[in-house]
Amino acid sequence: MSQKIILNTEKAPSAIGPYNQAIKAGNTLYVSGQIPLIPETMELVSTGVRDEAHQVLKNVEAILSYAGYTFKDVVKSTIFLKDMDDFATVNEVYAQYFTLDQPARECVAVATLPKHVNVEISVIAWKD
């Protein structure tokens, strides 16, 4: 029987609500949606959607790494955008992190995101 393991690292922003950064269940890792908070200061990156997307993916990478996973292990990602006009920019940044065996994905525009950021990304990773 597999066990549910709660994972949190100081190398990614601490949760801003009643949730954990990630949960490992068996071989699957569920990473909570990340926004462009700088882990050391918990301040938002506010220099545009490109920089926000980089910070979000750095936060995702920190959690994956802490759990012993990489971007290659991600099987599903979800991108939430405040404005679908930012899709091409975020997609360009995303492609720099997911270089091989890209996961299944959806990208949706939403009315608002936590702290009124422009982008949030969550992932599910799996490895044998």
N, CA, C and O atoms as a Tinker XYZ file with bonds, in Angstrom:
   512  protein
     1  N      0.852000   -1.184000    0.000000    73     2
     2  CA     0.000000    0.000000    0.000000    64     1     3
     3  C      0.893000    1.240000    0.000000    63     2     4     5
     4  O      1.814000    1.351000    0.809000    81     3
     5  N      0.616000    2.157000   -0.902000    73     3     6
     6  CA     1.437000    3.363000   -0.958000    64     5     7
     7  C      0.979000    4.363000    0.094000    63     6     8     9
     8  O     -0.154000    4.330000    0.575000    81     7
     9  N      1.875000    5.225000    0.420000    73     7    10
    10  CA     1.669000    6.193000    1.484000    64     9    11
    11  C      1.600000    7.606000    0.902000    63    10    12    13
    12  O      2.262000    7.908000   -0.091000    81    11
    13  N      0.808000    8.453000    1.516000    73    11    14
    14  CA     0.740000    9.857000    1.113000    64    13    15
    15  C      1.816000   10.613000    1.893000    63    14    16    17
    16  O      1.841000   10.588000    3.124000    81    15
    17  N      2.699000   11.282000    1.157000    73    15    18
    18  CA     3.800000   12.023000    1.771000    64    17    19
    19  C      3.645000   13.498000    1.437000    63    18    20    21
    20  O      3.527000   13.873000    0.270000    81    19
    21  N      3.646000   14.324000    2.462000    73    19    22
    22  CA     3.551000   15.779000    2.296000    64    21    23
    23  C      4.956000   16.332000    2.115000    63    22    24    25
    24  O      5.858000   16.009000    2.888000    81    23
    25  N      5.144000   17.165000    1.096000    73    23    26
    26  CA     6.460000   17.727000    0.806000    64    25    27
    27  C      6.397000   19.248000    0.754000    63    26    28    29
    28  O      5.526000   19.825000    0.103000    81    27
    29  N      7.317000   19.878000    1.439000    73    27    30
    30  CA     7.473000   21.335000    1.426000    64    29    31
    31  C      8.954000   21.647000    1.502000    63    30    32    33
    32  O      9.674000   21.044000    2.298000    81    31
    33  N      9.417000   22.579000    0.687000    73    31    34
    34  CA    10.823000   22.980000    0.695000    64    33    35
    35  C     10.927000   24.493000    0.851000    63    34    36    37
    36  O     10.065000   25.239000    0.387000    81    35
    37  N     11.980000   24.925000    1.503000    73    35    38
    38  CA    12.234000   26.364000    1.655000    64    37    39
    39  C     12.719000   26.986000    0.345000    63    38    40    41
    40  O     12.789000   28.210000    0.232000    81    39
    41  N     13.057000   26.150000   -0.649000    73    39    42
    42  CA    13.551000   26.662000   -1.927000    64    41    43
    43  C     12.419000   27.078000   -2.867000    63    42    44    45
    44  O     12.661000   27.517000   -3.991000    81    43
    45  N     11.186000   26.933000   -2.391000    73    43    46
    46  CA    10.002000   27.392000   -3.124000    64    45    47
    47  C      9.163000   28.200000   -2.132000    63    46    48    49
    48  O      9.326000   28.056000   -0.921000    81    47
    49  N      8.279000   29.037000   -2.636000    73    47    50
    50  CA     7.458000   29.857000   -1.734000    64    49    51
    51  C      6.614000   29.000000   -0.800000    63    50    52    53
    52  O      6.078000   27.966000   -1.201000    81    51
    53  N      6.503000   29.438000    0.440000    73    51    54
    54  CA     5.643000   28.725000    1.377000    64    53    55
    55  C      4.189000   28.928000    0.963000    63    54    56    57
    56  O      3.845000   29.905000    0.298000    81    55
    57  N      3.359000   28.000000    1.366000    73    55    58
    58  CA     1.938000   28.059000    1.013000    64    57    59
    59  C      1.314000   29.332000    1.588000    63    58    60    61
    60  O      1.638000   29.753000    2.698000    81    59
    61  N      0.417000   29.930000    0.813000    73    59    62
    62  CA    -0.277000   31.137000    1.277000    64    61    63
    63  C     -1.720000   30.807000    1.649000    63    62    64    65
    64  O     -2.586000   31.681000    1.677000    81    63
    65  N     -1.957000   29.541000    1.931000    73    63    66
    66  CA    -3.282000   29.078000    2.316000    64    65    67
    67  C     -3.182000   27.687000    2.911000    63    66    68    69
    68  O     -2.080000   27.203000    3.170000    81    67
    69  N     -4.313000   27.040000    3.130000    73    67    70
    70  CA    -4.313000   25.709000    3.743000    64    69    71
    71  C     -4.030000   24.602000    2.728000    63    70    72    73
    72  O     -4.916000   23.818000    2.388000    81    71
    73  N     -2.803000   24.548000    2.255000    73    71    74
    74  CA    -2.372000   23.513000    1.318000    64    73    75
    75  C     -0.876000   23.314000    1.470000    63    74    76    77
    76  O     -0.211000   24.091000    2.156000    81    75
    77  N     -0.341000   22.277000    0.836000    73    75    78
    78  CA     1.091000   21.999000    0.825000    64    77    79
    79  C      1.632000   22.213000   -0.575000    63    78    80    81
    80  O      0.878000   22.222000   -1.548000    81    79
    81  N      2.944000   22.385000   -0.672000    73    79    82
    82  CA     3.564000   22.581000   -1.981000    64    81    83
    83  C      3.362000   21.364000   -2.873000    63    82    84    85
    84  O      3.124000   21.498000   -4.074000    81    83
    85  N      3.459000   20.172000   -2.279000    73    83    86
    86  CA     3.314000   18.951000   -3.074000    64    85    87
    87  C      2.899000   17.789000   -2.186000    63    86    88    89
    88  O      3.132000   17.777000   -0.977000    81    87
    89  N      2.277000   16.814000   -2.833000    73    87    90
    90  CA     1.916000   15.557000   -2.185000    64    89    91
    91  C      2.417000   14.443000   -3.086000    63    90    92    93
    92  O      2.166000   14.443000   -4.291000    81    91
    93  N      3.129000   13.491000   -2.488000    73    91    94
    94  CA     3.563000   12.306000   -3.226000    64    93    95
    95  C      2.669000   11.154000   -2.796000    63    94    96    97
    96  O      2.545000   10.860000   -1.606000    81    95
    97  N      2.052000   10.508000   -3.767000    73    95    98
    98  CA     1.210000    9.342000   -3.513000    64    97    99
    99  C      1.706000    8.240000   -4.440000    63    98   100   101
   100  O      1.505000    8.300000   -5.653000    81    99
   101  N      2.345000    7.249000   -3.872000    73    99   102
   102  CA     2.961000    6.215000   -4.700000    64   101   103
   103  C      4.076000    6.835000   -5.519000    63   102   104   105
   104  O      4.953000    7.504000   -4.974000    81   103
   105  N      4.046000    6.617000   -6.821000    73   103   106
   106  CA     5.070000    7.167000   -7.710000    64   105   107
   107  C      4.661000    8.500000   -8.317000    63   106   108   109
   108  O      5.378000    9.050000   -9.153000    81   107
   109  N      3.513000    9.021000   -7.899000    73   107   110
   110  CA     2.977000   10.242000   -8.481000    64   109   111
   111  C      3.164000   11.414000   -7.536000    63   110   112   113
   112  O      2.914000   11.313000   -6.334000    81   111
   113  N      3.610000   12.533000   -8.104000    73   111   114
   114  CA     3.813000   13.760000   -7.343000    64   113   115
   115  C      2.839000   14.811000   -7.863000    63   114   116   117
   116  O      2.811000   15.100000   -9.059000    81   115
   117  N      2.054000   15.373000   -6.979000    73   115   118
   118  CA     1.098000   16.426000   -7.312000    64   117   119
   119  C      1.645000   17.735000   -6.756000    63   118   120   121
   120  O      1.754000   17.903000   -5.541000    81   119
   121  N      1.988000   18.663000   -7.650000    73   119   122
   122  CA     2.561000   19.947000   -7.237000    64   121   123
   123  C      1.477000   21.019000   -7.321000    63   122   124   125
   124  O      0.863000   21.227000   -8.368000    81   123
   125  N      1.260000   21.683000   -6.207000    73   123   126
   126  CA     0.265000   22.759000   -6.158000    64   125   127
   127  C      0.630000   23.879000   -7.111000    63   126   128   129
   128  O      1.797000   24.061000   -7.458000    81   127
   129  N     -0.377000   24.627000   -7.530000    73   127   130
   130  CA    -0.154000   25.754000   -8.412000    64   129   131
   131  C      0.844000   26.728000   -7.817000    63   130   132   133
   132  O      0.751000   27.100000   -6.647000    81   131
   133  N      1.792000   27.130000   -8.632000    73   131   134
   134  CA     2.826000   28.061000   -8.205000    64   133   135
   135  C      2.608000   29.404000   -8.896000    63   134   136   137
   136  O      2.278000   29.475000  -10.080000    81   135
   137  N      2.803000   30.457000   -8.118000    73   135   138
   138  CA     2.737000   31.816000   -8.650000    64   137   139
   139  C      4.130000   32.430000   -8.518000    63   138   140   141
   140  O      4.995000   31.836000   -7.875000    81   139
   141  N      4.369000   33.601000   -9.109000    73   139   142
   142  CA     5.737000   34.152000   -9.147000    64   141   143
   143  C      6.199000   34.830000   -7.861000    63   142   144   145
   144  O      6.596000   35.995000   -7.860000    81   143
   145  N      6.138000   34.077000   -6.776000    73   143   146
   146  CA     6.688000   34.563000   -5.513000    64   145   147
   147  C      8.154000   34.163000   -5.421000    63   146   148   149
   148  O      8.520000   33.049000   -5.794000    81   147
   149  N      8.985000   35.063000   -4.930000    73   147   150
   150  CA    10.399000   34.775000   -4.695000    64   149   151
   151  C     10.487000   34.095000   -3.333000    63   150   152   153
   152  O     10.105000   34.705000   -2.334000    81   151
   153  N     10.976000   32.858000   -3.249000    73   151   154
   154  CA    10.941000   32.102000   -1.996000    64   153   155
   155  C     11.604000   32.812000   -0.808000    63   154   156   157
   156  O     11.091000   32.775000    0.311000    81   155
   157  N     12.736000   33.450000   -1.061000    73   155   158
   158  CA    13.490000   34.057000    0.044000    64   157   159
   159  C     12.771000   35.250000    0.677000    63   158   160   161
   160  O     12.918000   35.500000    1.874000    81   159
   161  N     12.010000   35.971000   -0.107000    73   159   162
   162  CA    11.379000   37.202000    0.384000    64   161   163
   163  C      9.854000   37.149000    0.386000    63   162   164   165
   164  O      9.198000   37.968000    1.029000    81   163
   165  N      9.293000   36.173000   -0.341000    73   163   166
   166  CA     7.841000   36.050000   -0.530000    64   165   167
   167  C      7.271000   37.299000   -1.202000    63   166   168   169
   168  O      6.094000   37.621000   -1.037000    81   167
   169  N      8.121000   37.998000   -1.963000    73   167   170
   170  CA     7.656000   39.132000   -2.767000    64   169   171
   171  C      7.365000   38.643000   -4.168000    63   170   172   173
   172  O      7.970000   37.683000   -4.644000    81   171
   173  N      6.431000   39.313000   -4.823000    73   171   174
   174  CA     6.058000   38.943000   -6.179000    64   173   175
   175  C      7.011000   39.526000   -7.210000    63   174   176   177
   176  O      7.464000   40.663000   -7.080000    81   175
   177  N      7.309000   38.742000   -8.227000    73   175   178
   178  CA     7.979000   39.262000   -9.409000    64   177   179
   179  C      6.920000   40.067000  -10.150000    63   178   180   181
   180  O      5.842000   39.555000  -10.449000    81   179
   181  N      7.225000   41.315000  -10.442000    73   179   182
   182  CA     6.218000   42.168000  -11.071000    64   181   183
   183  C      6.790000   42.937000  -12.263000    63   182   184   185
   184  O      6.396000   44.069000  -12.542000    81   183
   185  N      7.728000   42.291000  -12.954000    73   183   186
   186  CA     8.393000   42.949000  -14.087000    64   185   187
   187  C      7.917000   42.388000  -15.418000    63   186   188   189
   188  O      8.653000   42.409000  -16.405000    81   187
   189  N      6.689000   41.889000  -15.445000    73   187   190
   190  CA     6.111000   41.403000  -16.688000    64   189   191
   191  C      5.905000   39.905000  -16.698000    63   190   192   193
   192  O      6.506000   39.165000  -15.920000    81   191
   193  N      5.038000   39.476000  -17.602000    73   191   194
   194  CA     4.623000   38.073000  -17.633000    64   193   195
   195  C      5.780000   37.132000  -17.958000    63   194   196   197
   196  O      5.795000   36.003000  -17.466000    81   195
   197  N      6.736000   37.552000  -18.760000    73   195   198
   198  CA     7.890000   36.696000  -19.069000    64   197   199
   199  C      8.665000   36.371000  -17.788000    63   198   200   201
   200  O      8.965000   35.206000  -17.525000    81   199
   201  N      8.988000   37.388000  -16.997000    73   199   202
   202  CA     9.717000   37.168000  -15.743000    64   201   203
   203  C      8.868000   36.382000  -14.744000    63   202   204   205
   204  O      9.385000   35.555000  -13.993000    81   203
   205  N      7.566000   36.648000  -14.742000    73   203   206
   206  CA     6.670000   35.899000  -13.858000    64   205   207
   207  C      6.694000   34.413000  -14.210000    63   206   208   209
   208  O      6.786000   33.564000  -13.323000    81   207
   209  N      6.611000   34.100000  -15.497000    73   207   210
   210  CA     6.606000   32.698000  -15.922000    64   209   211
   211  C      7.910000   32.004000  -15.541000    63   210   212   213
   212  O      7.893000   30.856000  -15.099000    81   211
   213  N      9.034000   32.690000  -15.710000    73   211   214
   214  CA    10.315000   32.108000  -15.290000    64   213   215
   215  C     10.311000   31.812000  -13.795000    63   214   216   217
   216  O     10.743000   30.735000  -13.383000    81   215
   217  N      9.833000   32.743000  -12.977000    73   215   218
   218  CA     9.831000   32.518000  -11.535000    64   217   219
   219  C      8.905000   31.370000  -11.159000    63   218   220   221
   220  O      9.246000   30.542000  -10.315000    81   219
   221  N      7.741000   31.321000  -11.781000    73   219   222
   222  CA     6.802000   30.225000  -11.524000    64   221   223
   223  C      7.475000   28.887000  -11.814000    63   222   224   225
   224  O      7.393000   27.962000  -11.006000    81   223
   225  N      8.135000   28.780000  -12.955000    73   223   226
   226  CA     8.755000   27.510000  -13.327000    64   225   227
   227  C      9.986000   27.200000  -12.475000    63   226   228   229
   228  O     10.295000   26.029000  -12.252000    81   227
   229  N     10.686000   28.212000  -12.001000    73   227   230
   230  CA    11.774000   27.974000  -11.038000    64   229   231
   231  C     11.209000   27.411000   -9.744000    63   230   232   233
   232  O     11.808000   26.525000   -9.135000    81   231
   233  N     10.056000   27.923000   -9.321000    73   231   234
   234  CA     9.414000   27.411000   -8.108000    64   233   235
   235  C      8.969000   25.958000   -8.306000    63   234   236   237
   236  O      9.160000   25.120000   -7.424000    81   235
   237  N      8.380000   25.667000   -9.459000    73   235   238
   238  CA     7.984000   24.292000   -9.770000    64   237   239
   239  C      9.211000   23.387000   -9.765000    63   238   240   241
   240  O      9.181000   22.293000   -9.203000    81   239
   241  N     10.285000   23.848000  -10.392000    73   239   242
   242  CA    11.514000   23.060000  -10.458000    64   241   243
   243  C     12.079000   22.775000   -9.066000    63   242   244   245
   244  O     12.554000   21.669000   -8.808000    81   243
   245  N     12.032000   23.748000   -8.176000    73   243   246
   246  CA    12.541000   23.560000   -6.813000    64   245   247
   247  C     11.759000   22.467000   -6.080000    63   246   248   249
   248  O     12.339000   21.657000   -5.357000    81   247
   249  N     10.464000   22.456000   -6.271000    73   247   250
   250  CA     9.631000   21.439000   -5.616000    64   249   251
   251  C      9.879000   20.072000   -6.242000    63   250   252   253
   252  O     10.042000   19.080000   -5.531000    81   251
   253  N      9.908000   20.018000   -7.567000    73   251   254
   254  CA    10.219000   18.750000   -8.233000    64   253   255
   255  C     11.551000   18.194000   -7.751000    63   254   256   257
   256  O     11.643000   17.016000   -7.405000    81   255
   257  N     12.574000   19.026000   -7.725000    73   255   258
   258  CA    13.909000   18.610000   -7.315000    64   257   259
   259  C     13.918000   18.106000   -5.873000    63   258   260   261
   260  O     14.520000   17.075000   -5.574000    81   259
   261  N     13.256000   18.827000   -4.996000    73   259   262
   262  CA    13.178000   18.435000   -3.581000    64   261   263
   263  C     12.574000   17.035000   -3.446000    63   262   264   265
   264  O     12.969000   16.260000   -2.575000    81   263
   265  N     11.626000   16.727000   -4.305000    73   263   266
   266  CA    10.951000   15.432000   -4.247000    64   265   267
   267  C     11.676000   14.347000   -5.045000    63   266   268   269
   268  O     11.261000   13.188000   -5.038000    81   267
   269  N     12.768000   14.725000   -5.738000    73   267   270
   270  CA    13.532000   13.755000   -6.514000    64   269   271
   271  C     13.027000   13.573000   -7.936000    63   270   272   273
   272  O     13.259000   12.529000   -8.545000    81   271
   273  N     12.349000   14.564000   -8.465000    73   271   274
   274  CA    11.798000   14.526000   -9.814000    64   273   275
   275  C     12.431000   15.638000  -10.653000    63   274   276   277
   276  O     13.106000   16.521000  -10.126000    81   275
   277  N     12.202000   15.579000  -11.958000    73   275   278
   278  CA    12.653000   16.635000  -12.867000    64   277   279
   279  C     11.492000   16.982000  -13.799000    63   278   280   281
   280  O     10.432000   16.359000  -13.747000    81   279
   281  N     11.706000   17.975000  -14.643000    73   279   282
   282  CA    10.690000   18.323000  -15.634000    64   281   283
   283  C     10.403000   17.149000  -16.570000    63   282   284   285
   284  O      9.292000   17.037000  -17.087000    81   283
   285  N     11.383000   16.277000  -16.794000    73   283   286
   286  CA    11.176000   15.111000  -17.658000    64   285   287
   287  C     10.145000   14.147000  -17.074000    63   286   288   289
   288  O      9.549000   13.358000  -17.808000    81   287
   289  N      9.932000   14.204000  -15.763000    73   287   290
   290  CA     8.985000   13.313000  -15.099000    64   289   291
   291  C      7.558000   13.862000  -15.087000    63   290   292   293
   292  O      6.628000   13.159000  -14.691000    81   291
   293  N      7.380000   15.097000  -15.512000    73   291   294
   294  CA     6.050000   15.706000  -15.499000    64   293   295
   295  C      5.206000   15.095000  -16.612000    63   294   296   297
   296  O      5.603000   15.073000  -17.777000    81   295
   297  N      4.023000   14.596000  -16.222000    73   295   298
   298  CA     3.121000   13.979000  -17.196000    64   297   299
   299  C      1.930000   14.880000  -17.522000    63   298   300   301
   300  O      1.248000   14.662000  -18.524000    81   299
   301  N      1.677000   15.884000  -16.690000    73   299   302
   302  CA     0.522000   16.761000  -16.891000    64   301   303
   303  C      0.815000   18.110000  -16.278000    63   302   304   305
   304  O      1.331000   18.193000  -15.163000    81   303
   305  N      0.490000   19.164000  -16.998000    73   303   306
   306  CA     0.624000   20.503000  -16.433000    64   305   307
   307  C     -0.623000   21.305000  -16.762000    63   306   308   309
   308  O     -1.316000   21.050000  -17.747000    81   307
   309  N     -0.880000   22.267000  -15.919000    73   307   310
   310  CA    -1.993000   23.179000  -16.136000    64   309   311
   311  C     -1.474000   24.595000  -15.979000    63   310   312   313
   312  O     -0.857000   24.943000  -14.972000    81   311
   313  N     -1.735000   25.403000  -16.992000    73   311   314
   314  CA    -1.345000   26.814000  -16.962000    64   313   315
   315  C     -2.607000   27.647000  -16.842000    63   314   316   317
   316  O     -3.562000   27.469000  -17.599000    81   315
   317  N     -2.597000   28.555000  -15.883000    73   315   318
   318  CA    -3.689000   29.501000  -15.700000    64   317   319
   319  C     -3.164000   30.885000  -16.061000    63   318   320   321
   320  O     -2.151000   31.327000  -15.520000    81   319
   321  N     -3.841000   31.560000  -16.961000    73   319   322
   322  CA    -3.428000   32.900000  -17.382000    64   321   323
   323  C     -4.518000   33.913000  -17.069000    63   322   324   325
   324  O     -5.709000   33.637000  -17.218000    81   323
   325  N     -4.089000   35.081000  -16.637000    73   323   326
   326  CA    -5.022000   36.187000  -16.439000    64   325   327
   327  C     -5.502000   36.722000  -17.778000    63   326   328   329
   328  O     -6.637000   37.180000  -17.903000    81   327
   329  N     -4.622000   36.659000  -18.787000    73   327   330
   330  CA    -4.933000   37.207000  -20.104000    64   329   331
   331  C     -4.392000   36.265000  -21.175000    63   330   332   333
   332  O     -3.183000   36.043000  -21.243000    81   331
   333  N     -5.258000   35.713000  -22.005000    73   331   334
   334  CA    -4.826000   34.769000  -23.035000    64   333   335
   335  C     -3.907000   35.430000  -24.061000    63   334   336   337
   336  O     -3.242000   34.729000  -24.824000    81   335
   337  N     -3.855000   36.751000  -24.097000    73   335   338
   338  CA    -2.898000   37.431000  -24.973000    64   337   339
   339  C     -1.456000   37.163000  -24.546000    63   338   340   341
   340  O     -0.531000   37.401000  -25.323000    81   339
   341  N     -1.252000   36.670000  -23.321000    73   339   342
   342  CA     0.084000   36.328000  -22.826000    64   341   343
   343  C      0.496000   34.903000  -23.187000    63   342   344   345
   344  O      1.598000   34.471000  -22.850000    81   343
   345  N     -0.379000   34.177000  -23.866000    73   343   346
   346  CA    -0.124000   32.767000  -24.161000    64   345   347
   347  C      1.212000   32.546000  -24.871000    63   346   348   349
   348  O      1.997000   31.701000  -24.442000    81   347
   349  N      1.483000   33.275000  -25.934000    73   347   350
   350  CA     2.712000   33.058000  -26.715000    64   349   351
   351  C      3.957000   33.296000  -25.864000    63   350   352   353
   352  O      4.923000   32.538000  -25.955000    81   351
   353  N      3.941000   34.336000  -25.044000    73   351   354
   354  CA     5.096000   34.643000  -24.188000    64   353   355
   355  C      5.312000   33.541000  -23.161000    63   354   356   357
   356  O      6.434000   33.065000  -22.987000    81   355
   357  N      4.252000   33.137000  -22.484000    73   355   358
   358  CA     4.364000   32.085000  -21.472000    64   357   359
   359  C      4.766000   30.770000  -22.137000    63   358   360   361
   360  O      5.583000   30.029000  -21.589000    81   359
   361  N      4.213000   30.476000  -23.294000    73   359   362
   362  CA     4.557000   29.254000  -24.014000    64   361   363
   363  C      6.042000   29.225000  -24.374000    63   362   364   365
   364  O      6.681000   28.176000  -24.292000    81   363
   365  N      6.584000   30.360000  -24.766000    73   363   366
   366  CA     8.012000   30.460000  -25.092000    64   365   367
   367  C      8.877000   30.160000  -23.866000    63   366   368   369
   368  O      9.864000   29.431000  -23.966000    81   367
   369  N      8.515000   30.709000  -22.733000    73   367   370
   370  CA     9.254000   30.441000  -21.483000    64   369   371
   371  C      9.091000   28.980000  -21.088000    63   370   372   373
   372  O     10.067000   28.314000  -20.742000    81   371
   373  N      7.879000   28.489000  -21.137000    73   371   374
   374  CA     7.560000   27.100000  -20.787000    64   373   375
   375  C      8.437000   26.128000  -21.587000    63   374   376   377
   376  O      8.946000   25.153000  -21.035000    81   375
   377  N      8.610000   26.393000  -22.872000    73   375   378
   378  CA     9.400000   25.522000  -23.748000    64   377   379
   379  C     10.873000   25.457000  -23.346000    63   378   380   381
   380  O     11.569000   24.508000  -23.708000    81   379
   381  N     11.351000   26.446000  -22.609000    73   379   382
   382  CA    12.740000   26.437000  -22.140000    64   381   383
   383  C     12.933000   25.452000  -20.978000    63   382   384   385
   384  O     14.053000   25.009000  -20.724000    81   383
   385  N     11.863000   25.113000  -20.281000    73   383   386
   386  CA    11.926000   24.202000  -19.138000    64   385   387
   387  C     11.507000   22.786000  -19.524000    63   386   388   389
   388  O     12.072000   21.808000  -19.033000    81   387
   389  N     10.523000   22.683000  -20.397000    73   387   390
   390  CA    10.052000   21.384000  -20.867000    64   389   391
   391  C     10.632000   21.169000  -22.264000    63   390   392   393
   392  O      9.985000   21.456000  -23.271000    81   391
   393  N     11.869000   20.657000  -22.304000    73   391   394
   394  CA    12.591000   20.560000  -23.569000    64   393   395
   395  C     12.429000   19.207000  -24.249000    63   394   396   397
   396  O     12.549000   19.118000  -25.471000    81   395
   397  N     12.163000   18.162000  -23.489000    73   395   398
   398  CA    11.997000   16.813000  -24.041000    64   397   399
   399  C     10.758000   16.169000  -23.447000    63   398   400   401
   400  O     10.394000   16.446000  -22.304000    81   399
   401  N     10.125000   15.326000  -24.205000    73   399   402
   402  CA     8.970000   14.569000  -23.712000    64   401   403
   403  C      7.985000   15.470000  -22.971000    63   402   404   405
   404  O      7.634000   15.211000  -21.820000    81   403
   405  N      7.550000   16.515000  -23.639000    73   403   406
   406  CA     6.641000   17.477000  -23.021000    64   405   407
   407  C      5.386000   16.768000  -22.517000    63   406   408   409
   408  O      4.916000   15.812000  -23.133000    81   407
   409  N      4.848000   17.242000  -21.392000    73   407   410
   410  CA     3.670000   16.602000  -20.802000    64   409   411
   411  C      2.378000   16.985000  -21.524000    63   410   412   413
   412  O      2.349000   17.902000  -22.345000    81   411
   413  N      1.330000   16.266000  -21.196000    73   411   414
   414  CA    -0.007000   16.707000  -21.585000    64   413   415
   415  C     -0.246000   18.031000  -20.865000    63   414   416   417
   416  O      0.324000   18.281000  -19.803000    81   415
   417  N     -1.101000   18.880000  -21.456000    73   415   418
   418  CA    -1.237000   20.214000  -20.866000    64   417   419
   419  C     -2.543000   20.857000  -21.287000    63   418   420   421
   420  O     -3.090000   20.567000  -22.351000    81   419
   421  N     -3.028000   21.734000  -20.427000    73   419   422
   422  CA    -4.071000   22.662000  -20.829000    64   421   423
   423  C     -3.673000   24.038000  -20.340000    63   422   424   425
   424  O     -2.909000   24.196000  -19.388000    81   423
   425  N     -4.215000   25.023000  -21.025000    73   423   426
   426  CA    -3.969000   26.415000  -20.659000    64   425   427
   427  C     -5.318000   27.107000  -20.681000    63   426   428   429
   428  O     -6.023000   27.088000  -21.690000    81   427
   429  N     -5.671000   27.719000  -19.560000    73   427   430
   430  CA    -6.974000   28.368000  -19.464000    64   429   431
   431  C     -6.811000   29.800000  -18.977000    63   430   432   433
   432  O     -5.928000   30.110000  -18.178000    81   431
   433  N     -7.677000   30.656000  -19.475000    73   431   434
   434  CA    -7.728000   32.034000  -18.993000    64   433   435
   435  C     -8.738000   32.087000  -17.858000    63   434   436   437
   436  O     -9.810000   31.487000  -17.937000    81   435
   437  N     -8.390000   32.801000  -16.817000    73   435   438
   438  CA    -9.254000   32.926000  -15.646000    64   437   439
   439  C     -9.451000   34.401000  -15.325000    63   438   440   441
   440  O     -8.660000   35.245000  -15.745000    81   439
   441  N    -10.499000   34.703000  -14.586000    73   439   442
   442  CA   -10.816000   36.095000  -14.270000    64   441   443
   443  C     -9.756000   36.728000  -13.381000    63   442   444   445
   444  O     -9.398000   37.891000  -13.567000    81   443
   445  N     -9.258000   35.969000  -12.422000    73   443   446
   446  CA    -8.226000   36.497000  -11.525000    64   445   447
   447  C     -7.478000   35.330000  -10.894000    63   446   448   449
   448  O     -7.997000   34.219000  -10.797000    81   447
   449  N     -6.255000   35.603000  -10.470000    73   447   450
   450  CA    -5.406000   34.607000   -9.819000    64   449   451
   451  C     -4.981000   35.130000   -8.456000    63   450   452   453
   452  O     -5.108000   36.325000   -8.188000    81   451
   453  N     -4.471000   34.244000   -7.577000    73   451   454
   454  CA    -4.021000   34.706000   -6.266000    64   453   455
   455  C     -3.052000   35.881000   -6.387000    63   454   456   457
   456  O     -2.163000   35.887000   -7.239000    81   455
   457  N     -3.235000   36.841000   -5.546000    73   455   458
   458  CA    -2.397000   38.044000   -5.497000    64   457   459
   459  C     -2.398000   38.809000   -6.821000    63   458   460   461
   460  O     -1.523000   39.640000   -7.067000    81   459
   461  N     -3.381000   38.525000   -7.665000    73   459   462
   462  CA    -3.571000   39.213000   -8.953000    64   461   463
   463  C     -2.382000   39.062000   -9.899000    63   462   464   465
   464  O     -2.067000   39.975000  -10.661000    81   463
   465  N     -1.720000   37.896000   -9.843000    73   463   466
   466  CA    -0.600000   37.626000  -10.748000    64   465   467
   467  C     -1.134000   37.323000  -12.146000    63   466   468   469
   468  O     -2.340000   37.174000  -12.343000    81   467
   469  N     -0.225000   37.235000  -13.110000    73   467   470
   470  CA    -0.598000   36.974000  -14.497000    64   469   471
   471  C     -0.577000   35.502000  -14.877000    63   470   472   473
   472  O     -1.216000   35.105000  -15.851000    81   471
   473  N      0.160000   34.680000  -14.111000    73   471   474
   474  CA     0.319000   33.272000  -14.473000    64   473   475
   475  C      0.477000   32.405000  -13.223000    63   474   476   477
   476  O      1.109000   32.799000  -12.242000    81   475
   477  N     -0.115000   31.219000  -13.292000    73   475   478
   478  CA     0.034000   30.182000  -12.265000    64   477   479
   479  C      0.144000   28.862000  -12.998000    63   478   480   481
   480  O     -0.540000   28.641000  -13.997000    81   479
   481  N      1.018000   27.969000  -12.498000    73   479   482
   482  CA     1.195000   26.654000  -13.131000    64   481   483
   483  C      1.225000   25.579000  -12.059000    63   482   484   485
   484  O      1.890000   25.726000  -11.033000    81   483
   485  N      0.494000   24.489000  -12.308000    73   483   486
   486  CA     0.565000   23.306000  -11.455000    64   485   487
   487  C      0.987000   22.131000  -12.340000    63   486   488   489
   488  O      0.783000   22.150000  -13.554000    81   487
   489  N      1.583000   21.102000  -11.709000    73   487   490
   490  CA     2.018000   19.939000  -12.479000    64   489   491
   491  C      1.749000   18.652000  -11.702000    63   490   492   493
   492  O      1.600000   18.640000  -10.480000    81   491
   493  N      1.697000   17.582000  -12.472000    73   491   494
   494  CA     1.662000   16.228000  -11.915000    64   493   495
   495  C      2.840000   15.496000  -12.542000    63   494   496   497
   496  O      3.005000   15.498000  -13.761000    81   495
   497  N      3.662000   14.866000  -11.694000    73   495   498
   498  CA     4.835000   14.130000  -12.176000    64   497   499
   499  C      4.722000   12.677000  -11.751000    63   498   500   501
   500  O      4.080000   12.351000  -10.753000    81   499
   501  N      5.358000   11.812000  -12.528000    73   499   502
   502  CA     5.341000   10.381000  -12.245000    64   501   503
   503  C      6.663000    9.789000  -12.679000    63   502   504   505
   504  O      7.231000   10.181000  -13.699000    81   503
   505  N      7.141000    8.854000  -11.908000    73   503   506
   506  CA     8.303000    8.067000  -12.348000    64   505   507
   507  C      8.268000    6.706000  -11.691000    63   506   508   509
   508  O      7.749000    6.528000  -10.589000    81   507
   509  N      8.839000    5.750000  -12.407000    73   507   510
   510  CA     8.847000    4.368000  -11.955000    64   509   511
   511  C      9.893000    4.159000  -10.902000    63   510   512
   512  O     10.048000    3.047000  -10.398000    81   511
